[in-house]
Amino acid sequence: MPDYPLIFRTTHIVRCAAYEALIRVDGRLLMAQEDGEWVCSGVESGGLLESGAGANVAYEIFRSGLRRALDGLAESSKTLAEFSSKAEMFFATDEVEEARWNCALEALKQGAVPLDEAFSLMNRIPPRESRIDIRPLVDHSSEPIERGDEIALPEAA
């Protein structure tokens, strides 16, 4: 089965005794069907791997796993700076998965990937830079919180 290169965005708020922070993640993942299940493999966060009975289920489990990992990092960090450092290390790019993602993107661009029904209605967006943005909520308490969650296929140029 082919690999599907996907782009995702999720937001999450971590709260602990010392600080609260809003986290926005723009990342990439690979989705593939293996042994009857859909598997989400993170390019960012490298090493995060989740699976489920359907593509949407696998992504939701992946997203929940990402949020649980961020919560765990927050709980083990005494300061926002310590949390930010740990979160950025956790969000590191997995070079092997990045190479797979780039190959899958090229196959998608060339029309060599038959789109599974799970992806046929998915939005197509231009590839964007992967990043993790961490902002203390106290410093941004009067700003609107952008709470956009999305998952999409990159546009095939």
Disulfide bonds with the S-S distance in Angstrom:
none
